[in-house]
Amino acid sequence: MEKEDTNLQLLNELKELKAREEINTQLLNEVKEMKAKMEKLEQDIEDIKFFTPKPVVTPAMIGQIGGILLGALVIIGLFWL
């Protein structure tokens, strides 16, 4: 009787182990798929960064032009009076 109970327990443990191994295998496959997708996304982001046009007018250029215009107005103002 005890031997049968022990055998049943071992069979149940074996079934649980197999179920866990299946789950582990599925999870590992999903992780591999997600890694591949992440690599693809990273590559797509790099492509987008590379092919995105750069701005022609930068904030530094706007500041320089604004400074020149203000300087010109000051000079005009000095000679106007």
Secondary structure, DSSP 4 states (H G I P E B T S, - for coil): -HHHHHHHHHHHHHHHHHHHHHHHHHHHHHHHHHHHHHHHHHHHHHHHHHHSPPPSS-HHHHHHHHHHHHHHHHHHHHHH-
